[in-house]
């Protein structure tokens, strides 16, 4: 199958029926999310602040990942431990029904 004309692998650009490269649609560039904690210059994520922690937990009760929440790696680790502490003393639910 290798090197046969007409069979496209996966790495090449998109082409039309005649084999000519097509023009791609231009999409807007999504802005990078800014860490909420870095913007406020807070070094400590308080496990008692339930209202803040709930914004990082959807209805199912899972912790939102960095790529969705926009937090930096340092604050995501602190946020994770704060949520787990709040769950341990029943301020936040582990999961919903």
N, C-alpha and C positions, 0 to 999 in steps of 0.2 A: 504494500500500500504506500510505501514511502516514495516520495518524488513523483507520484502520478499526477498528471494535470487534471484539474477539475475537482480534486479532493482537497479541501482546505483543512489545514491542521487547526490550530487554535491561536497561534501567535501572530498571524498576518493581520493586516488591517482589513476593514470591510471593503468589499468590492462588489460592483454590480454584475450583471449577467455577462457583459463583454470583457470582464477582467480589469476594467479601469477602476482606480481608487475612487470611492465616493466621498463627497464632502460631509463632514460630520456636523451635527447641530451643535451650536454653542450653548452651553448651559451656564447659569450664573455660578460663581464660586462661593461656596458656603463659608461664612466667617467662622473662625475657630472659636469654640466656646471658651469662656474665661472662667477660671476657678473662682467660685463664689467666696471662698475663704481667703484666697490670695488677694482678691479685690478689696476685701474688708481688712486685710492685714491682721487676721486673727490666727494665732498660733495654736489655740486650744479649741477642739471641737467638744462642746459640752454635752455629755450624755443625758443631762437633765432637761435639755431644751428639746422637748418632744415635737413642737411645731416645726422646728428647723429640720429635725431628723426625718419627719414624715414626708418632707418634700423629696427625699432621696429613696423613698420606698413606695412602690406602686401598690395597687389594691391587693395583689397576690401576696405581698409581704416580702418580696425578694429585694435585695440591695441592688440599686441601679449600678451598672458598670460605668467606668470612667468615660468611655467613648460616648455615652448617652448623657450622663450627668454633667460632664465637662470639668470635673475636678482634677487637680493635678495628682500625681502619684502619692506624694507625701500626705496630702489631705484626704485622699481616698482611703489610705490605710488607717488614719486617725478616725475618719468617719465610720469605717467598718467596725472598728473596735468600740466606738461609742454606741453604735446601733446594737451591737451584741450585748453590751453592758445594759442598755436600756431594755432589751428583751429579757435579760436574765432577771431583772427585778420587776417585770411585767408592766413597764411603761409603754412598750410597743409589742404588738403581737408577732409571734413567729410566722404564722400563716393565717389566712382567713378561710372561712368555710365556703 
